[in-house]
Amino acid sequence: MLTLTLEDFMVELTDGSIKNVGPANKSATVKMFDVESAEAREFGDKRVKLVFEDEEGSEIQISLFPEDVRKLVDDVERLEEESPVFE
């Protein structure tokens, strides 16, 4: 399941084209639950792309620098040692 929350979001739809309207203070939050698959792949010369897909075919792609991926891996390893989630 994919949820998308948009804040201060307004667009103009004219003749099938979408155009940003208003100030550039928009923000969004995306959450995905019930992930069916997750993978990491190269993205360009300097990044890693994490790709998550749910059972309905919705997909989220996240591009990170290698040092950020290493921090994420460290967090997961710490959870494996300390959290009851991994029991």
Secondary structure, DSSP 8 states (H G I E B T S, - for coil): -EEEEEES--EEEETTEEEE-S-S--EEEEEE-SEEEEEEEEETTTEEEEEEEETTS-EEEEEE-HHHHHHHHHHHHHHHHH-GGG-
